[in-house]
Amino acid sequence: MDKINLPSRKKVRHLTLLREPRSISVKEFNALRSEERLDIVRRATGREKHNLILEARDAEVLVRRLPAQEIYLLIKELGPESAAELLTLVNTEQFTTFLDLDCWQEAQLDGPRLLQWLMLLAEGGEDKVLQTVLELDFELLVLILKKFAVVVSGPEADDDDEARPAGPGGYELAFNDPEGGKVIGYLVETLFNRENNFARRLMEALRWEQDALLEEEVYHFRSGRLQDRGFYDTMDALGVYAFLDPEGFNPEQWRKAAIIPGEEGVEAPGFMLSGARARDLLAEVLAGGVTEEFCWELSYLLNKVMAADRIDVGDASQVLAETEGVYRCLNLALEHLCGGDAVRAAQCLDDLYLEALFRLGFSLTLQLQRRAAPLCKSQLGPYLDGPFRALVDALQRRKPQFFEGIERPDRGGERPFANLHELRLATEWLERLEVQQRLFEDHFPFSLPAPGELELTGCQPDDPEDLALSDFFLTALANRIMGREFLPQPIPREELVGLHARICTESKLHDALRQETRQWLDSLVPGAGAFGEYCLELWAEEYCTMGAENLDPRYVGSLLIKLV
């Protein structure tokens, strides 16, 4: 690589010094202190990170000071062509983590994925293979061989030299996969050539260990290793989404003890800090710098969330999305507890467990979901108007989402909640829906029928799915304007012109009608005038803009019309 960007911050013991950002050469990079070079590598991502490692004069030292998960994510991001070079630099503990993360399907070791890693390891040469195999957990090594080979017979089969198997050490192996046989055969021959006693012990274990019991034991130890890094079985990990009552949240119950690093002798992980973007109050706090303890704890939390969501932890894009989801929940919690006070927020991150803050932030969105659920089950549920329907649908997702249309009417998408402003907007809209519920259930002189009970033959629209609360209200209001009871009985098509004349002048809705309707509804339920305003605006846009001479029932919205 031609140039390397020098960070604007430099650590000297407990101090952080600022300096002018600039580009440096590879030679200058290698002249830096090892701590500075490691910091540059940790900040880099993707191909740049890979190139920096290979350009470093002490690449192996740098790699072994990086958390295994960080190297794993880099290997998965860049692909097999880059993995072989990096695997020559990792230690056996890191390699074991790669297998733990990538080679299990539920409680079973996955042969095809395992074979990919073994083939990459073999590219590192005989010495690297031998070192890794000898240092690997013995039971795991036996299970790896069992995925590809069985011992047909051993050296004691017969004293006749001609009948004795011709395999390494006198063991005859049968392979269930040609490619796997090549790799395992190479591994076994290497062991017999250089570590004969170990190889014989391995063959005897391969021969006599019971597959199911061995796999269960290896899986148990694998689970323990991953739990040290925050990975739990999915059912256990789901506790990260357990509800915490925001009103009853007591910080004293969640004060943290010391955070223990998941690996010894390595730097704190930084992969979750390099790509994801924190926002609002959390971003302000993180801009002031983070401790190693925070990085370890954040990685534990992220890994638990990814385990709960069944995320591929080797997919950089999924890891990035999950990280930003964690950031959003942490930010919600900090804003809830601290308002906009960055000093208090920083103290919260230092004092309280991040998982508790995450649960608190997520619970704030669950409160909205629980508030929306009764509305969906009420009489109003099947008939919510478009934006209100989109709001409650978004809130009913497994992870409640923010409907963007309540902030910008020209938007129709959803996104995760990120701050209290969005929570307040959604709350305000739910309050509007609850006002509508009281109007229809407690004050209007009619009940909303179930969709299957509606008789719409000869009407426009003729499908209950096309009806909304605004249609029922405006149809009842039209009947009232025409001198009948306030009921949502379909308006005869021949009355459309007369109704148009009573509510509109020069293609505009009468201001008096707006004012009277709003005052009337507010007198029934405080705040209900906003619903009337919303409904009348539909008339203003869809009905009044039509000329009286061009009124076609097919294009008149927000009314139930009797065609025949």
C-alpha positions in Angstrom: 0.0 0.0 0.0 1.3 3.5 -0.8 0.1 5.7 2.0 -1.2 5.1 5.5 -3.4 7.6 7.4 -2.0 8.6 10.7 -4.7 9.0 13.4 -5.3 12.5 14.8 -5.1 11.1 18.4 -2.0 9.5 20.0 -2.0 7.7 23.4 0.9 8.3 25.7 0.4 6.3 28.9 -2.9 7.7 30.4 -2.9 10.8 28.2 -4.5 11.2 24.7 -2.6 13.8 22.6 -3.9 15.5 19.5 -1.8 15.8 16.4 -2.2 16.9 12.7 -3.7 14.1 10.6 -1.4 13.1 7.7 -0.4 10.2 5.5 2.7 8.2 6.1 4.7 5.6 4.2 5.0 2.0 5.0 8.5 2.6 6.2 7.3 5.4 8.6 4.5 3.1 9.7 7.0 0.4 10.8 9.1 3.0 12.5 6.3 3.8 14.9 6.0 2.3 18.4 4.2 -1.1 18.4 1.3 0.4 20.3 0.8 3.1 17.7 0.9 0.6 14.9 -1.5 -1.7 16.7 -3.9 1.3 17.2 -3.8 2.1 13.5 -4.5 -1.5 12.6 -7.4 -1.6 15.1 -9.0 1.5 13.5 -8.8 0.1 10.0 -11.4 -2.1 8.3 -11.6 -4.6 5.5 -8.8 -4.7 2.9 -7.0 -1.8 4.5 -6.7 -3.7 7.8 -5.5 -6.8 6.0 -2.8 -4.8 4.1 -1.6 -3.0 7.2 -1.1 -6.4 9.0 0.9 -7.8 6.1 3.0 -4.7 5.8 3.9 -4.7 9.5 7.4 -5.9 10.4 5.9 -7.8 13.3 2.7 -9.0 11.7 2.4 -12.1 13.8 2.7 -10.2 17.0 0.1 -7.7 15.9 -2.3 -10.4 14.8 -2.0 -12.2 18.1 -2.7 -9.1 20.0 -6.0 -8.7 18.2 -9.2 -10.4 19.5 -10.0 -13.7 17.7 -13.4 -12.4 16.7 -11.9 -9.4 15.0 -9.6 -11.5 12.9 -12.4 -13.9 12.1 -14.7 -11.1 10.9 -11.8 -9.9 8.7 -11.2 -13.3 7.2 -14.9 -13.8 6.4 -15.2 -10.3 4.9 -12.2 -10.7 2.6 -12.7 -14.3 1.6 -10.5 -17.5 1.3 -7.9 -15.9 -0.9 -6.8 -13.7 2.0 -7.5 -16.1 4.8 -4.5 -18.4 4.2 -2.1 -15.6 4.7 -3.7 -14.6 8.0 -4.0 -18.1 9.2 -0.2 -18.5 9.2 -0.1 -15.6 11.7 -2.8 -16.7 14.2 -2.3 -18.9 17.3 -4.2 -22.0 18.0 -6.6 -20.3 20.5 -7.6 -17.9 17.7 -8.0 -20.8 15.2 -10.2 -22.7 17.7 -12.4 -19.6 17.9 -12.8 -19.6 14.1 -14.0 -23.2 14.3 -16.3 -22.4 17.2 -17.9 -19.5 15.4 -18.2 -21.0 11.9 -18.3 -24.8 12.0 -21.3 -25.7 14.1 -24.9 -26.3 13.1 -26.8 -26.3 16.3 -25.0 -29.0 18.4 -23.3 -30.7 15.5 -19.9 -30.0 13.9 -20.4 -29.1 10.2 -18.1 -31.2 8.0 -18.1 -29.0 4.8 -17.3 -25.8 6.7 -14.7 -27.6 8.8 -13.0 -28.9 5.6 -12.7 -25.3 4.3 -10.7 -24.2 7.4 -8.5 -27.3 7.3 -7.6 -26.8 3.7 -6.7 -23.1 4.4 -4.6 -24.2 7.4 -2.8 -26.8 5.2 -1.7 -24.0 2.9 0.4 -22.6 5.7 2.8 -25.6 5.5 3.7 -28.6 7.5 5.1 -26.8 10.5 2.0 -24.6 11.0 -0.3 -27.6 10.6 1.7 -29.6 13.2 1.8 -26.8 15.7 -1.9 -26.2 15.5 -2.9 -29.9 15.7 -0.7 -30.5 18.7 -2.1 -27.5 20.6 -5.7 -28.1 19.6 -8.0 -29.5 22.2 -7.6 -33.2 21.9 -11.3 -34.2 22.0 -12.0 -31.5 19.3 -9.2 -33.0 17.2 -10.6 -36.5 17.5 -14.1 -35.2 16.5 -12.7 -33.4 13.5 -11.1 -36.6 12.3 -14.4 -38.5 12.9 -16.2 -36.2 10.5 -14.1 -37.5 7.6 -12.5 -40.9 8.6 -12.9 -44.2 10.4 -10.3 -46.7 11.4 -10.9 -49.9 9.5 -8.2 -51.9 11.3 -5.0 -51.2 13.3 -1.4 -52.5 13.4 -2.4 -55.5 15.5 -4.7 -56.9 12.8 -2.2 -59.6 11.8 1.4 -60.4 12.2 1.7 -61.3 8.6 3.5 -58.3 6.9 1.6 -58.9 3.7 -1.8 -58.7 5.4 -1.0 -55.7 7.5 -2.6 -52.5 6.4 -0.4 -50.2 4.4 -1.7 -47.0 6.1 0.4 -44.6 8.3 1.5 -46.4 11.5 -0.2 -49.6 10.4 -3.7 -48.0 10.6 -6.1 -48.5 7.7 -8.4 -45.5 7.3 -11.6 -45.2 5.2 -12.7 -41.7 4.2 -16.3 -40.6 3.5 -15.3 -37.7 1.4 -12.5 -37.6 -1.2 -11.4 -34.0 -0.5 -11.6 -34.5 3.2 -9.6 -37.7 2.8 -6.8 -35.8 1.2 -6.5 -33.2 4.0 -7.0 -35.8 6.8 -4.5 -38.2 5.1 -1.9 -35.4 4.9 -2.5 -34.5 8.6 -2.2 -38.1 9.8 0.9 -38.8 7.7 2.5 -35.6 9.1 1.8 -36.7 12.7 3.2 -40.2 12.2 6.3 -38.8 10.6 7.1 -36.3 13.3 5.0 -37.1 16.4 4.5 -40.9 16.3 3.3 -41.4 19.9 0.8 -38.6 19.6 -0.4 -40.0 16.3 -1.0 -43.5 17.7 -2.9 -42.0 20.7 -5.0 -40.1 18.2 -5.8 -43.1 16.1 -6.8 -45.2 19.1 -9.2 -42.4 20.2 -10.5 -42.1 16.7 -11.1 -45.8 16.7 -12.8 -46.3 20.1 -14.5 -42.9 21.1 -18.3 -43.0 20.8 -19.4 -40.4 18.3 -22.5 -39.0 20.0 -20.9 -38.8 23.5 -17.8 -37.2 22.1 -19.7 -34.6 20.1 -21.8 -33.7 23.1 -18.7 -33.2 25.2 -16.9 -31.1 22.6 -20.0 -29.0 22.1 -20.2 -28.4 25.8 -16.7 -27.0 25.9 -17.3 -25.0 22.8 -20.4 -23.4 24.4 -18.3 -22.5 27.4 -15.6 -20.8 25.3 -18.2 -18.8 23.4 -20.0 -17.8 26.6 -16.7 -16.2 27.7 -17.1 -13.9 24.7 -20.8 -13.2 25.2 -22.2 -15.9 22.8 -25.1 -17.9 24.3 -27.5 -20.4 23.0 -30.4 -18.6 21.4 -32.9 -19.4 24.1 -30.6 -18.1 26.8 -29.5 -15.1 24.7 -33.2 -14.0 24.3 -33.0 -12.7 27.8 -31.3 -9.6 26.4 -34.7 -8.5 25.1 -36.5 -9.1 28.5 -38.7 -6.2 29.5 -37.5 -3.8 32.1 -40.1 -1.3 33.4 -38.8 2.1 32.5 -40.8 3.8 35.3 -39.5 1.4 37.9 -35.9 1.2 36.6 -33.5 1.5 39.6 -29.9 2.2 38.6 -28.6 0.9 41.9 -29.7 -2.6 40.9 -27.5 -2.5 37.8 -24.2 -1.2 39.0 -21.4 -3.1 37.4 -18.5 -5.0 38.9 -15.2 -5.4 37.1 -15.4 -6.5 33.5 -13.2 -9.5 32.7 -11.6 -9.6 29.2 -12.7 -12.6 27.1 -9.1 -13.3 26.0 -5.8 -12.8 27.8 -2.9 -10.8 26.3 -4.9 -9.1 23.6 -6.3 -5.6 23.0 -9.9 -4.9 23.6 -12.1 -5.5 20.5 -12.7 -2.5 18.2 -14.6 -4.0 15.3 -17.9 -2.7 16.7 -16.6 0.8 16.9 -15.1 1.2 13.4 -18.0 0.9 11.0 -21.2 1.5 13.0 -22.4 5.1 13.6 -23.6 6.2 17.0 -26.1 9.1 17.1 -27.4 11.8 19.4 -26.4 11.6 23.0 -24.5 8.3 22.8 -22.4 9.7 19.9 -21.5 12.7 22.0 -20.3 10.5 24.9 -18.3 8.1 22.7 -16.6 11.0 21.0 -14.9 11.6 24.3 -13.1 8.2 24.1 -13.9 4.8 25.5 -12.1 2.5 27.9 -10.9 -1.1 27.2 -13.4 -2.3 29.7 -16.2 -0.6 27.8 -15.0 -2.2 24.5 -15.0 -5.7 26.0 -18.4 -5.2 27.6 -19.9 -3.8 24.4 -18.6 -6.8 22.4 -20.2 -9.2 25.0 -23.5 -7.3 24.6 -23.3 -7.3 20.8 -22.5 -11.0 20.7 -25.4 -11.8 23.0 -27.8 -9.8 20.8 -26.5 -11.5 17.6 -27.0 -14.9 19.3 -30.6 -14.0 20.1 -31.2 -12.8 16.6 -29.4 -15.8 15.0 -27.1 -13.5 13.1 -24.2 -14.8 11.0 -21.4 -13.3 13.0 -19.1 -13.6 10.0 -21.2 -11.4 7.8 -19.8 -7.8 8.1 -23.1 -6.2 6.9 -25.2 -8.0 9.5 -22.7 -7.3 12.3 -22.8 -3.6 11.3 -26.6 -3.5 11.4 -26.8 -5.3 14.7 -24.2 -2.9 16.2 -26.2 0.1 15.1 -29.3 -1.5 16.7 -27.4 -1.9 20.0 -26.3 1.8 19.7 -29.9 2.9 19.2 -31.2 1.1 22.3 -28.3 2.4 24.4 -29.0 5.9 23.2 -32.7 5.6 24.1 -31.8 4.5 27.6 -29.3 7.3 28.1 -31.7 10.0 26.8 -34.4 8.5 29.1 -32.2 8.6 32.2 -30.1 11.7 31.5 -32.0 13.9 29.0 -29.3 15.7 27.1 -26.7 15.7 29.8 -23.5 14.1 28.3 -21.7 14.1 31.6 -24.4 12.1 33.3 -24.7 9.9 30.3 -20.9 9.1 30.4 -21.3 8.3 34.1 -24.2 5.9 33.3 -22.0 4.0 30.8 -19.2 3.8 33.4 -21.4 2.7 36.3 -24.3 0.6 34.8 -24.2 -2.7 33.0 -24.6 -2.1 29.2 -27.0 -5.0 29.0 -29.3 -3.3 31.5 -29.2 -0.1 29.5 -29.9 -2.0 26.3 -32.9 -3.7 27.8 -34.1 -0.4 29.2 -33.9 1.2 25.7 -35.6 -1.7 24.0 -38.3 -1.7 26.7 -39.2 1.9 25.9 -40.2 0.6 22.4 -41.9 -2.4 23.9 -44.1 0.0 25.9 -45.4 1.4 22.6 -46.0 -2.0 21.2 -48.0 -3.0 24.3 -50.0 0.2 24.0 -50.8 -0.5 20.4 -51.9 -4.1 20.9 -55.4 -3.3 22.4 -56.1 -0.9 19.6 -55.4 -3.6 17.0 -57.8 -6.0 18.8 -60.6 -3.4 19.3 -63.5 -2.7 16.9 -61.3 -0.1 15.2 -58.5 -2.6 14.4 -59.7 -3.6 10.9 -60.4 0.0 9.9 -57.5 2.1 10.9 -56.7 4.8 8.3 -53.5 4.4 6.2 -50.9 6.2 8.3 -52.3 4.9 11.6 -52.4 1.4 10.2 -48.7 1.8 9.2 -47.9 3.1 12.7 -49.3 0.1 14.5 -48.0 -2.4 12.0 -44.5 -1.0 12.5 -44.9 -1.2 16.3 -46.1 -4.9 16.1 -42.8 -6.1 14.6 -40.6 -8.4 16.7 -38.5 -5.3 17.3 -40.9 -2.3 17.3 -40.2 0.0 14.4 -40.7 3.7 13.8 -43.1 4.5 10.9 -41.4 7.4 9.1 -44.6 8.8 7.8 -45.5 10.3 11.1 -42.5 12.5 10.9 -42.5 13.2 7.2 -45.8 12.5 5.4 -44.0 11.9 2.1 -42.2 8.9 3.6 -43.6 5.4 4.0 -40.8 3.3 5.4 -39.9 1.9 8.8 -36.7 2.1 10.8 -35.6 1.2 14.3 -36.3 3.8 17.0 -33.2 5.9 17.6 -34.1 8.7 20.1 -36.7 10.0 22.4 -38.0 12.4 19.8 -39.2 9.5 17.7 -40.7 7.8 20.8 -42.6 10.9 21.6 -43.9 11.2 18.0 -45.1 7.6 18.1 -46.7 8.2 21.5 -48.6 11.2 20.3 -50.0 9.3 17.4 -51.0 6.4 19.6 -52.8 9.0 21.8 -54.7 10.2 18.7 -55.7 6.6 18.0 -56.9 6.2 21.6 -59.0 9.3 21.2 -60.5 7.8 18.1 -61.3 4.7 20.0 -63.2 6.6 22.7 -65.1 8.5 20.0 -66.3 5.4 18.2 -66.8 3.1 21.2 -68.2 5.6 23.8 -69.8 8.6 21.9 -70.9 7.8 18.4 -74.5 6.4 18.1 -73.4 3.3 16.2 -71.0 0.4 16.5 -68.4 -0.6 14.0 -69.4 -4.0 12.4 -66.9 -6.7 11.9 -65.7 -6.8 8.3 -67.6 -10.1 7.6 -70.9 -8.6 8.8 -70.8 -5.7 6.3 -73.3 -5.8 3.4 -71.8 -3.7 0.6 -73.6 -5.1 -2.4 -74.3 -2.2 -4.8 -72.0 0.1 -2.9 -68.7 1.9 -3.6 -66.4 0.7 -2.2 -67.7 -2.9 -2.1 -64.8 -4.5 -0.2 -64.5 -4.1 3.6 -60.7 -4.0 3.3 -61.1 -0.7 1.4 -62.9 1.0 4.3 -61.3 3.1 7.1 -62.5 5.0 10.1 -62.5 8.2 8.2 -65.0 6.6 5.7 -67.4 5.7 8.5 -67.1 9.1 10.1 -67.5 11.2 6.9 -70.4 9.1 5.7 -72.2 9.6 9.0 -71.3 13.3 8.9 -72.7 13.5 5.3 -76.0 12.0 6.5 -76.1 14.6 9.3 -75.5 17.4 6.8 -78.3 16.1 4.6 -80.7 16.2 7.5 -80.6 12.5 8.6 -79.2 10.8 11.7 -75.5 10.6 12.3 -75.1 7.1 10.9 -72.7 5.6 8.3 -75.5 4.6 6.0 -74.3 4.7 2.3 -75.1 8.0 0.6 -77.3 7.6 -2.6 -75.3 8.6 -5.6 -77.9 11.1 -6.7 -77.2 13.1 -3.5 -73.5 13.6 -4.3 -74.1 16.9 -6.1 -76.2 18.3 -3.4 -73.8 17.3 -0.7 -71.0 18.9 -2.7 -72.8 22.2 -2.7 -73.4 22.1 1.0 -69.8 21.5 2.0 -67.8 23.2 -0.7 -67.5 26.6 -2.4 -65.2 27.1 -5.4 -63.6 23.7 -4.8 -62.8 24.6 -1.2 -64.2 23.1 2.0 -66.3 25.5 4.0 -64.3 26.9 6.9 -67.4 27.0 9.1 -67.8 23.2 8.6 -64.2 22.7 9.7 -64.6 24.8 12.8 -68.0 23.4 13.8 -66.9 19.8 13.4 -63.7 20.4 15.4 -65.5 22.1 18.2 -68.2 19.3 18.3 -65.7 16.5 18.5 -63.5 18.3 21.1 -66.6 18.6 23.2 -67.1 14.8 23.1 -63.4 13.9 23.7 -60.7 16.5 24.3 -58.3 16.3 21.3 -60.8 14.6 19.0 -60.9 17.6 16.8 -57.7 16.6 15.2 -59.4 13.4 13.9 -62.1 15.5 12.4 -59.5 17.8 10.8 -57.8 14.8 9.3 -61.0 13.4 7.9 -62.2 16.8 6.5 -58.9 17.3 4.8 -59.6 14.1 2.9 -62.8 15.6 1.6 -61.0 18.8 0.8 -58.4 16.9 -1.3 -60.6 14.2 -2.9 -64.1 15.5 -3.1 -64.2 19.3 -3.1 -61.6 19.6 -5.9 -64.0 17.8 -8.2 -66.4 20.0 -10.1 -70.0 19.3 -9.3 -70.7 18.4 -12.9 -67.9 15.8 -13.0 -68.7 13.9 -9.8 -68.1 10.2 -10.6 -68.8 7.8 -7.6 -65.9 5.6 -8.7 -63.5 8.5 -7.9 -65.1 9.9 -4.8 -63.1 8.8 -1.8 -63.9 8.9 1.9 -67.6 8.1 1.5 -69.7 5.1 1.4 -71.9 5.5 -1.7 -75.0 3.6 -2.7 -74.8 3.1 -6.5 -78.2 1.5 -7.1 
